[in-house]
Amino acid sequence: MNKVVLVTGANSGIGLALCERLLCQDTEGLQLCLACRNMRRGQAARSALLTSHPAAQVALLQMDTSSISSVISAAREVRLRYNQLDYLYLNAGIMPNPRFDVKAFFKGLFSSNVITMFATGEGILTQTDGVTSDGLQEVFATNLFGHFLLIRELEPVLCHADRTSHVIWTSSSNAHRSAFNLEDIQHLRGIQPYSSSKYASDLLSLALNTHYNQQGLYSSVICPGFVMTSLTYSILPSFPAFLWTLLMPLFWLIRLFTNTFTLTPYNGAEALFWLFEQNPESLNPHVKYHSLTSGLGNNYTQPRKMDIDLETSESLYENLLQLESEVKKKLKKLK
């Protein structure tokens, strides 16, 4: 039976690299669904994949994880198309209006904290969040809540007693406990919504395993490492293009001292691809699987324990259930 794989944020970067790697391994035994917000870019990604793999089964699905109605509509379409969903890669994410502290960056270049600074963005990145048409904080909705709602809406095709399904989150080394507050899960009062949303996804993954393992659904979290994608480039919007060219030799040099500098989307997708080949029942729900690249350019995956606890994960899960109920009631009134 063909494996059905749905990838959010599949039209570029790590999501597209994952799709390419999956098709390179198994073109005929895979039904791949690219869930994209921008259908023009999604079509371009699909065409590129089919050019490399003409026999592949690649479908498109329009979905904006920041929109409640879009997620519900997309989930309905998935339930109509497929009887089962084997892998759900939750890769879509945004970091809007990033503010880059240039002074802290150059100061960090000549400090003992340089590797941590590059790997996690600690001390040099803040963001200004927006509000969605549903009245939710944009980063929270896009990176976390939309995906949570998608899982809930896809329960009929994800949960089966006679087989397993695997939900896989693209998290970040920027997921810091210090940025997250249970009393402010949308990060209304903070300046690190991206970090908060990624830490929340780590917590939620643990809660999903608690509530869904007996129904055959398992959840894992990965970190792609430091990857040069459109999200990365947007961090320095005011910097001229040549600066990236000047920095690249430095990035390659740093790779000799740290394995977190994966740099390319292909390398960053290593842990996502590795998890595709694992039995989800054998995985540890308390670890994050890191894509790593050695100084010689060899890719591998390594589990590292997350700074999470069951009590906080359960509280977040209950808060998200409550919010789901509220937004659905609001959406129903508007119809």
C-alpha atoms as a printed R data frame, in Angstrom:
    type eleno elety resid chain resno       x      y       z
1   ATOM     1    CA   MET     A     1   0.000  0.000   0.000
2   ATOM     2    CA   ASN     A     2   1.311  3.464  -0.881
3   ATOM     3    CA   LYS     A     3   2.400  5.700   1.960
4   ATOM     4    CA   VAL     A     4   0.597  9.037   2.038
5   ATOM     5    CA   VAL     A     5   2.747 11.992   3.093
6   ATOM     6    CA   LEU     A     6   1.531 15.566   3.608
7   ATOM     7    CA   VAL     A     7   4.078 18.368   4.000
8   ATOM     8    CA   THR     A     8   3.148 21.923   5.006
9   ATOM     9    CA   GLY     A     9   5.393 24.715   3.782
10  ATOM    10    CA   ALA     A    10   6.461 22.429   0.928
11  ATOM    11    CA   ASN     A    11   7.057 24.917  -1.872
12  ATOM    12    CA   SER     A    12  10.592 25.973  -0.879
13  ATOM    13    CA   GLY     A    13  13.471 25.538   1.528
14  ATOM    14    CA   ILE     A    14  13.576 22.564   3.869
15  ATOM    15    CA   GLY     A    15  10.045 21.425   2.950
16  ATOM    16    CA   LEU     A    16  10.857 21.168  -0.748
17  ATOM    17    CA   ALA     A    17  14.232 19.550  -0.034
18  ATOM    18    CA   LEU     A    18  12.463 16.901   2.068
19  ATOM    19    CA   CYS     A    19  10.019 16.167  -0.772
20  ATOM    20    CA   GLU     A    20  12.912 15.748  -3.208
21  ATOM    21    CA   ARG     A    21  14.704 13.369  -0.843
22  ATOM    22    CA   LEU     A    22  11.569 11.299  -0.254
23  ATOM    23    CA   LEU     A    23  10.962 10.902  -3.984
24  ATOM    24    CA   CYS     A    24  14.591  9.982  -4.606
25  ATOM    25    CA   GLN     A    25  14.135  7.070  -2.224
26  ATOM    26    CA   ASP     A    26  10.705  5.836  -3.329
27  ATOM    27    CA   THR     A    27   8.886  7.317  -6.304
28  ATOM    28    CA   GLU     A    28   6.277  4.632  -6.913
29  ATOM    29    CA   GLY     A    29   5.298  3.769  -3.330
30  ATOM    30    CA   LEU     A    30   4.588  7.311  -2.223
31  ATOM    31    CA   GLN     A    31   1.647  9.678  -2.497
32  ATOM    32    CA   LEU     A    32   3.003 13.125  -1.742
33  ATOM    33    CA   CYS     A    33   0.776 16.107  -0.962
34  ATOM    34    CA   LEU     A    34   2.284 19.598  -0.940
35  ATOM    35    CA   ALA     A    35   0.302 21.913   1.337
36  ATOM    36    CA   CYS     A    36   1.107 25.486   0.332
37  ATOM    37    CA   ARG     A    37  -0.301 28.919   1.029
38  ATOM    38    CA   ASN     A    38   0.769 30.317  -2.354
39  ATOM    39    CA   MET     A    39  -0.545 28.040  -5.106
40  ATOM    40    CA   ARG     A    40   1.606 29.629  -7.802
41  ATOM    41    CA   ARG     A    41   4.742 28.751  -5.877
42  ATOM    42    CA   GLY     A    42   3.231 25.393  -4.995
43  ATOM    43    CA   GLN     A    43   2.658 24.612  -8.654
44  ATOM    44    CA   ALA     A    44   6.232 25.582  -9.462
45  ATOM    45    CA   ALA     A    45   7.493 23.230  -6.734
46  ATOM    46    CA   ARG     A    46   5.289 20.409  -7.993
47  ATOM    47    CA   SER     A    47   6.509 20.921 -11.558
48  ATOM    48    CA   ALA     A    48  10.131 20.837 -10.406
49  ATOM    49    CA   LEU     A    49   9.559 17.584  -8.516
50  ATOM    50    CA   LEU     A    50   7.777 15.976 -11.476
51  ATOM    51    CA   THR     A    51  10.566 17.054 -13.821
52  ATOM    52    CA   SER     A    52  13.005 15.069 -11.668
53  ATOM    53    CA   HIS     A    53  10.529 12.252 -10.981
54  ATOM    54    CA   PRO     A    54   8.015 11.968 -13.860
55  ATOM    55    CA   ALA     A    55   6.306  8.892 -12.394
56  ATOM    56    CA   ALA     A    56   5.763 10.417  -8.967
57  ATOM    57    CA   GLN     A    57   2.334 11.013  -7.445
58  ATOM    58    CA   VAL     A    58   2.471 14.639  -6.311
59  ATOM    59    CA   ALA     A    59  -0.687 16.551  -5.403
60  ATOM    60    CA   LEU     A    60  -1.232 20.146  -4.321
61  ATOM    61    CA   LEU     A    61  -3.322 21.411  -1.440
62  ATOM    62    CA   GLN     A    62  -3.994 25.063  -0.714
63  ATOM    63    CA   MET     A    63  -3.685 25.849   2.973
64  ATOM    64    CA   ASP     A    64  -2.713 28.860   5.036
65  ATOM    65    CA   THR     A    65  -1.985 27.733   8.588
66  ATOM    66    CA   SER     A    66  -2.593 31.269   9.867
67  ATOM    67    CA   SER     A    67  -6.262 31.032   8.785
68  ATOM    68    CA   ILE     A    68  -8.760 28.908  10.735
69  ATOM    69    CA   SER     A    69 -11.149 28.558   7.796
70  ATOM    70    CA   SER     A    70  -8.308 27.651   5.420
71  ATOM    71    CA   VAL     A    71  -7.053 24.888   7.715
72  ATOM    72    CA   ILE     A    72 -10.545 23.442   8.211
73  ATOM    73    CA   SER     A    73 -11.239 23.555   4.476
74  ATOM    74    CA   ALA     A    74  -7.891 21.934   3.631
75  ATOM    75    CA   ALA     A    75  -8.416 19.193   6.207
76  ATOM    76    CA   ARG     A    76 -11.834 18.463   4.718
77  ATOM    77    CA   GLU     A    77 -10.206 18.105   1.298
78  ATOM    78    CA   VAL     A    78  -7.567 15.734   2.690
79  ATOM    79    CA   ARG     A    79 -10.250 13.529   4.259
80  ATOM    80    CA   LEU     A    80 -12.004 13.337   0.898
81  ATOM    81    CA   ARG     A    81  -8.831 12.455  -1.007
82  ATOM    82    CA   TYR     A    82  -7.240  9.925   1.323
83  ATOM    83    CA   ASN     A    83  -8.408  7.119   3.597
84  ATOM    84    CA   GLN     A    84  -5.192  7.299   5.575
85  ATOM    85    CA   LEU     A    85  -2.344  9.678   6.257
86  ATOM    86    CA   ASP     A    86   0.939  8.037   7.226
87  ATOM    87    CA   TYR     A    87   3.162 11.091   7.692
88  ATOM    88    CA   LEU     A    88   2.249 14.662   8.492
89  ATOM    89    CA   TYR     A    89   5.230 17.010   8.303
90  ATOM    90    CA   LEU     A    90   4.435 20.302  10.037
91  ATOM    91    CA   ASN     A    91   7.063 22.466   8.427
92  ATOM    92    CA   ALA     A    92   5.304 25.768   7.595
93  ATOM    93    CA   GLY     A    93   6.503 28.685   9.678
94  ATOM    94    CA   ILE     A    94   7.159 32.404   9.689
95  ATOM    95    CA   MET     A    95   9.399 34.896  11.448
96  ATOM    96    CA   PRO     A    96   7.822 38.233  10.484
97  ATOM    97    CA   ASN     A    97   9.528 41.599  10.742
98  ATOM    98    CA   PRO     A    98  12.731 40.269  12.300
99  ATOM    99    CA   ARG     A    99  14.848 42.860  14.026
100 ATOM   100    CA   PHE     A   100  18.544 42.200  13.876
101 ATOM   101    CA   ASP     A   101  20.779 43.770  16.513
102 ATOM   102    CA   VAL     A   102  23.819 44.631  14.381
103 ATOM   103    CA   LYS     A   103  25.860 45.845  17.340
104 ATOM   104    CA   ALA     A   104  25.229 42.633  19.298
105 ATOM   105    CA   PHE     A   105  26.016 40.585  16.173
106 ATOM   106    CA   PHE     A   106  29.453 42.049  15.582
107 ATOM   107    CA   LYS     A   107  30.204 42.021  19.291
108 ATOM   108    CA   GLY     A   108  29.250 38.333  19.343
109 ATOM   109    CA   LEU     A   109  31.539 37.568  16.399
110 ATOM   110    CA   PHE     A   110  34.536 38.153  18.626
111 ATOM   111    CA   SER     A   111  33.215 36.464  21.755
112 ATOM   112    CA   SER     A   112  33.250 32.915  23.078
113 ATOM   113    CA   ASN     A   113  29.482 32.819  22.426
114 ATOM   114    CA   VAL     A   114  29.798 33.119  18.632
115 ATOM   115    CA   ILE     A   115  28.788 29.534  17.821
116 ATOM   116    CA   THR     A   116  25.724 29.628  20.077
117 ATOM   117    CA   MET     A   117  24.769 33.015  18.631
118 ATOM   118    CA   PHE     A   118  24.825 31.701  15.062
119 ATOM   119    CA   ALA     A   119  23.165 28.400  15.921
120 ATOM   120    CA   THR     A   120  20.257 29.810  17.949
121 ATOM   121    CA   GLY     A   121  20.027 33.535  17.200
122 ATOM   122    CA   GLU     A   122  20.255 34.130  20.936
123 ATOM   123    CA   GLY     A   123  20.761 37.773  21.811
124 ATOM   124    CA   ILE     A   124  20.515 39.127  18.274
125 ATOM   125    CA   LEU     A   125  16.945 38.450  17.095
126 ATOM   126    CA   THR     A   126  13.573 39.885  18.040
127 ATOM   127    CA   GLN     A   127  10.359 40.150  15.991
128 ATOM   128    CA   THR     A   128   7.311 42.358  15.688
129 ATOM   129    CA   ASP     A   129   4.214 40.174  15.479
130 ATOM   130    CA   GLY     A   130   0.969 40.830  13.609
131 ATOM   131    CA   VAL     A   131  -2.671 39.811  14.050
132 ATOM   132    CA   THR     A   132  -4.580 37.457  11.738
133 ATOM   133    CA   SER     A   133  -8.106 37.977  10.403
134 ATOM   134    CA   ASP     A   134  -9.243 35.551  13.128
135 ATOM   135    CA   GLY     A   135  -7.846 37.840  15.805
136 ATOM   136    CA   LEU     A   136  -4.924 35.574  16.718
137 ATOM   137    CA   GLN     A   137  -1.257 36.494  16.933
138 ATOM   138    CA   GLU     A   138   0.203 35.727  13.527
139 ATOM   139    CA   VAL     A   139   3.294 33.735  14.525
140 ATOM   140    CA   PHE     A   140   1.362 31.664  17.062
141 ATOM   141    CA   ALA     A   141  -1.377 30.916  14.530
142 ATOM   142    CA   THR     A   142   0.954 30.068  11.653
143 ATOM   143    CA   ASN     A   143   3.623 28.094  13.465
144 ATOM   144    CA   LEU     A   144   1.594 26.346  16.152
145 ATOM   145    CA   PHE     A   145  -2.172 26.702  16.409
146 ATOM   146    CA   GLY     A   146  -2.950 26.158  12.724
147 ATOM   147    CA   HIS     A   147  -0.978 22.935  12.836
148 ATOM   148    CA   PHE     A   148  -2.677 21.850  16.063
149 ATOM   149    CA   LEU     A   149  -6.065 22.455  14.476
150 ATOM   150    CA   LEU     A   150  -4.971 20.529  11.376
151 ATOM   151    CA   ILE     A   151  -4.091 17.480  13.490
152 ATOM   152    CA   ARG     A   152  -7.436 17.668  15.253
153 ATOM   153    CA   GLU     A   153  -9.317 17.920  11.947
154 ATOM   154    CA   LEU     A   154  -7.350 15.030  10.435
155 ATOM   155    CA   GLU     A   155  -7.962 12.566  13.265
156 ATOM   156    CA   PRO     A   156 -10.121 10.296  11.030
157 ATOM   157    CA   VAL     A   157  -7.202  9.663   8.653
158 ATOM   158    CA   LEU     A   158  -4.405  9.821  11.228
159 ATOM   159    CA   CYS     A   159  -5.803  7.603  13.974
160 ATOM   160    CA   HIS     A   160  -6.248  3.885  13.254
161 ATOM   161    CA   ALA     A   161  -5.850  0.977  15.651
162 ATOM   162    CA   ASP     A   162  -4.179 -1.306  13.098
163 ATOM   163    CA   ARG     A   163  -1.347  1.005  11.945
164 ATOM   164    CA   THR     A   164   0.751  3.950  13.030
165 ATOM   165    CA   SER     A   165   0.939  7.503  11.738
166 ATOM   166    CA   HIS     A   166   3.689  9.993  12.417
167 ATOM   167    CA   VAL     A   167   3.405 13.742  12.997
168 ATOM   168    CA   ILE     A   168   6.776 15.481  12.635
169 ATOM   169    CA   TRP     A   169   7.343 19.102  13.669
170 ATOM   170    CA   THR     A   170  10.082 21.349  12.312
171 ATOM   171    CA   SER     A   171  11.186 23.126  15.467
172 ATOM   172    CA   SER     A   172  14.315 25.181  16.032
173 ATOM   173    CA   SER     A   173  17.361 25.619  18.222
174 ATOM   174    CA   ASN     A   174  15.758 29.021  18.870
175 ATOM   175    CA   ALA     A   175  13.047 27.300  20.958
176 ATOM   176    CA   HIS     A   176  13.786 28.706  24.419
177 ATOM   177    CA   ARG     A   177  11.796 28.047  27.593
178 ATOM   178    CA   SER     A   178  12.528 31.645  28.655
179 ATOM   179    CA   ALA     A   179  10.508 32.968  25.684
180 ATOM   180    CA   PHE     A   180   7.384 30.945  26.536
181 ATOM   181    CA   ASN     A   181   4.708 31.810  29.090
182 ATOM   182    CA   LEU     A   182   1.684 29.596  29.825
183 ATOM   183    CA   GLU     A   183  -0.248 32.711  30.801
184 ATOM   184    CA   ASP     A   184   0.491 34.227  27.386
185 ATOM   185    CA   ILE     A   185   0.694 31.353  24.906
186 ATOM   186    CA   GLN     A   186   0.168 33.698  21.951
187 ATOM   187    CA   HIS     A   187   3.096 35.856  23.123
188 ATOM   188    CA   LEU     A   188   1.084 39.062  23.102
189 ATOM   189    CA   ARG     A   189   3.382 40.724  25.594
190 ATOM   190    CA   GLY     A   190   6.766 39.581  24.330
191 ATOM   191    CA   ILE     A   191   9.287 40.285  21.577
192 ATOM   192    CA   GLN     A   192  10.252 36.693  20.736
193 ATOM   193    CA   PRO     A   193   7.089 35.159  19.218
194 ATOM   194    CA   TYR     A   194   9.091 32.821  16.972
195 ATOM   195    CA   SER     A   195  11.053 31.330  19.857
196 ATOM   196    CA   SER     A   196   7.863 31.039  21.900
197 ATOM   197    CA   SER     A   197   5.992 29.250  19.107
198 ATOM   198    CA   LYS     A   198   8.830 26.783  18.550
199 ATOM   199    CA   TYR     A   199   9.144 25.987  22.248
200 ATOM   200    CA   ALA     A   200   5.369 25.503  22.322
201 ATOM   201    CA   SER     A   201   5.625 23.004  19.454
202 ATOM   202    CA   ASP     A   202   8.156 21.024  21.502
203 ATOM   203    CA   LEU     A   203   5.698 20.956  24.403
204 ATOM   204    CA   LEU     A   204   2.734 20.102  22.190
205 ATOM   205    CA   SER     A   205   4.539 17.189  20.585
206 ATOM   206    CA   LEU     A   206   4.961 15.614  24.020
207 ATOM   207    CA   ALA     A   207   1.275 16.159  24.835
208 ATOM   208    CA   LEU     A   208   0.200 14.629  21.523
209 ATOM   209    CA   ASN     A   209   2.082 11.461  22.378
210 ATOM   210    CA   THR     A   210   0.352 11.334  25.741
211 ATOM   211    CA   HIS     A   211  -3.115 11.660  24.218
212 ATOM   212    CA   TYR     A   212  -2.783  9.881  20.874
213 ATOM   213    CA   ASN     A   213  -0.261  7.026  21.123
214 ATOM   214    CA   GLN     A   214  -2.979  4.536  21.997
215 ATOM   215    CA   GLN     A   215  -4.770  5.563  18.789
216 ATOM   216    CA   GLY     A   216  -1.685  4.862  16.692
217 ATOM   217    CA   LEU     A   217  -0.538  8.483  16.277
218 ATOM   218    CA   TYR     A   218   3.002  9.445  17.289
219 ATOM   219    CA   SER     A   219   4.689 12.844  17.309
220 ATOM   220    CA   SER     A   220   8.338 13.844  16.968
221 ATOM   221    CA   VAL     A   221  10.294 17.096  16.796
222 ATOM   222    CA   ILE     A   222  13.344 17.996  14.706
223 ATOM   223    CA   CYS     A   223  15.781 20.879  14.469
224 ATOM   224    CA   PRO     A   224  17.192 21.547  10.982
225 ATOM   225    CA   GLY     A   225  20.238 23.405  12.258
226 ATOM   226    CA   PHE     A   226  21.417 26.701  10.797
227 ATOM   227    CA   VAL     A   227  20.130 26.659   7.214
228 ATOM   228    CA   MET     A   228  20.346 29.362   4.554
229 ATOM   229    CA   THR     A   229  16.689 29.702   3.473
230 ATOM   230    CA   SER     A   230  14.429 32.619   2.573
231 ATOM   231    CA   LEU     A   231  13.562 32.881   6.279
232 ATOM   232    CA   THR     A   232  17.257 33.192   7.145
233 ATOM   233    CA   TYR     A   233  17.914 35.801   4.468
234 ATOM   234    CA   SER     A   234  14.937 37.867   5.673
235 ATOM   235    CA   ILE     A   235  16.650 38.331   9.017
236 ATOM   236    CA   LEU     A   236  18.992 40.883   7.451
237 ATOM   237    CA   PRO     A   237  16.660 42.732   5.061
238 ATOM   238    CA   SER     A   238  18.741 45.901   5.069
239 ATOM   239    CA   PHE     A   239  22.065 44.181   4.436
240 ATOM   240    CA   PRO     A   240  23.404 44.155   0.852
241 ATOM   241    CA   ALA     A   241  23.609 40.788  -0.900
242 ATOM   242    CA   PHE     A   242  27.398 40.847  -0.988
243 ATOM   243    CA   LEU     A   243  27.493 40.661   2.824
244 ATOM   244    CA   TRP     A   244  26.065 37.137   2.702
245 ATOM   245    CA   THR     A   245  28.797 36.244   0.213
246 ATOM   246    CA   LEU     A   246  31.416 37.583   2.611
247 ATOM   247    CA   LEU     A   247  29.877 35.705   5.548
248 ATOM   248    CA   MET     A   248  29.644 32.309   3.824
249 ATOM   249    CA   PRO     A   249  33.361 31.453   4.250
250 ATOM   250    CA   LEU     A   250  32.931 32.247   7.946
251 ATOM   251    CA   PHE     A   251  29.927 29.919   8.140
252 ATOM   252    CA   TRP     A   252  31.885 27.107   6.489
253 ATOM   253    CA   LEU     A   253  34.773 27.729   8.881
254 ATOM   254    CA   ILE     A   254  32.460 27.572  11.890
255 ATOM   255    CA   ARG     A   255  31.210 24.206  10.638
256 ATOM   256    CA   LEU     A   256  34.663 22.818  11.506
257 ATOM   257    CA   PHE     A   257  33.874 23.567  15.161
258 ATOM   258    CA   THR     A   258  30.128 22.868  15.349
259 ATOM   259    CA   ASN     A   259  27.945 20.325  13.577
260 ATOM   260    CA   THR     A   260  24.797 22.480  13.740
261 ATOM   261    CA   PHE     A   261  25.726 24.508  10.649
262 ATOM   262    CA   THR     A   262  23.887 22.412   8.088
263 ATOM   263    CA   LEU     A   263  23.667 25.475   5.782
264 ATOM   264    CA   THR     A   264  21.725 23.918   2.856
265 ATOM   265    CA   PRO     A   265  18.036 22.893   2.846
266 ATOM   266    CA   TYR     A   266  19.083 19.386   1.752
267 ATOM   267    CA   ASN     A   267  21.274 18.991   4.835
268 ATOM   268    CA   GLY     A   268  18.687 20.654   7.067
269 ATOM   269    CA   ALA     A   269  16.104 18.059   6.008
270 ATOM   270    CA   GLU     A   270  18.320 15.210   7.243
271 ATOM   271    CA   ALA     A   271  16.411 14.550  10.481
272 ATOM   272    CA   LEU     A   272  13.042 14.839   8.693
273 ATOM   273    CA   PHE     A   273  14.167 12.224   6.195
274 ATOM   274    CA   TRP     A   274  15.727 10.024   8.876
275 ATOM   275    CA   LEU     A   275  12.456  9.934  10.827
276 ATOM   276    CA   PHE     A   276  10.641  8.747   7.697
277 ATOM   277    CA   GLU     A   277  12.653  5.538   7.935
278 ATOM   278    CA   GLN     A   278  12.083  4.935  11.655
279 ATOM   279    CA   ASN     A   279   9.425  3.030  13.554
280 ATOM   280    CA   PRO     A   280   7.653  5.847  15.447
281 ATOM   281    CA   GLU     A   281   6.908  3.507  18.356
282 ATOM   282    CA   SER     A   282  10.651  3.196  19.031
283 ATOM   283    CA   LEU     A   283  11.309  6.942  19.282
284 ATOM   284    CA   ASN     A   284  11.775  8.981  22.453
285 ATOM   285    CA   PRO     A   285   9.070 11.687  22.837
286 ATOM   286    CA   HIS     A   286  11.321 13.727  25.128
287 ATOM   287    CA   VAL     A   287  14.089 14.357  22.600
288 ATOM   288    CA   LYS     A   288  14.516 16.608  19.593
289 ATOM   289    CA   TYR     A   289  16.136 15.023  16.555
290 ATOM   290    CA   HIS     A   290  18.819 17.340  15.179
291 ATOM   291    CA   SER     A   291  20.030 17.518  11.606
292 ATOM   292    CA   LEU     A   292  23.809 17.755  11.833
293 ATOM   293    CA   THR     A   293  26.625 18.125   9.307
294 ATOM   294    CA   SER     A   294  30.245 17.330  10.074
295 ATOM   295    CA   GLY     A   295  33.173 19.501   9.051
296 ATOM   296    CA   LEU     A   296  33.703 17.113   6.131
297 ATOM   297    CA   GLY     A   297  30.103 17.585   4.967
298 ATOM   298    CA   ASN     A   298  28.651 14.286   6.189
299 ATOM   299    CA   ASN     A   299  25.012 14.431   7.356
300 ATOM   300    CA   TYR     A   300  23.604 12.572  10.336
301 ATOM   301    CA   THR     A   301  20.826 12.762  12.940
302 ATOM   302    CA   GLN     A   302  21.329 12.997  16.686
303 ATOM   303    CA   PRO     A   303  18.712 13.004  19.487
304 ATOM   304    CA   ARG     A   304  19.075 15.645  22.209
305 ATOM   305    CA   LYS     A   305  16.884 15.898  25.284
306 ATOM   306    CA   MET     A   306  14.440 18.802  25.207
307 ATOM   307    CA   ASP     A   307  13.939 21.255  28.071
308 ATOM   308    CA   ILE     A   308  10.278 20.333  28.510
309 ATOM   309    CA   ASP     A   309   8.080 18.765  31.183
310 ATOM   310    CA   LEU     A   310   4.833 16.824  31.105
311 ATOM   311    CA   GLU     A   311   2.890 19.187  33.368
312 ATOM   312    CA   THR     A   312   3.541 22.245  31.187
313 ATOM   313    CA   SER     A   313   2.810 20.288  28.019
314 ATOM   314    CA   GLU     A   314  -0.533 19.167  29.408
315 ATOM   315    CA   SER     A   315  -1.458 22.707  30.428
316 ATOM   316    CA   LEU     A   316  -0.625 23.986  26.947
317 ATOM   317    CA   TYR     A   317  -2.677 21.198  25.373
318 ATOM   318    CA   GLU     A   318  -5.717 22.089  27.479
319 ATOM   319    CA   ASN     A   319  -5.324 25.767  26.609
320 ATOM   320    CA   LEU     A   320  -5.197 24.938  22.914
321 ATOM   321    CA   LEU     A   321  -8.315 22.775  23.178
322 ATOM   322    CA   GLN     A   322 -10.120 25.679  24.833
323 ATOM   323    CA   LEU     A   323  -8.960 28.088  22.142
324 ATOM   324    CA   GLU     A   324 -10.039 25.641  19.436
325 ATOM   325    CA   SER     A   325 -13.531 25.570  20.911
326 ATOM   326    CA   GLU     A   326 -13.679 29.358  21.047
327 ATOM   327    CA   VAL     A   327 -12.504 30.000  17.475
328 ATOM   328    CA   LYS     A   328 -14.860 27.376  16.062
329 ATOM   329    CA   LYS     A   329 -17.811 28.943  17.865
330 ATOM   330    CA   LYS     A   330 -16.803 32.328  16.521
331 ATOM   331    CA   LEU     A   331 -16.431 30.936  13.004
332 ATOM   332    CA   LYS     A   332 -19.841 29.270  13.217
333 ATOM   333    CA   LYS     A   333 -21.509 32.552  14.170
334 ATOM   334    CA   LEU     A   334 -20.012 34.264  11.131
335 ATOM   335    CA   LYS     A   335 -21.566 31.763   8.734
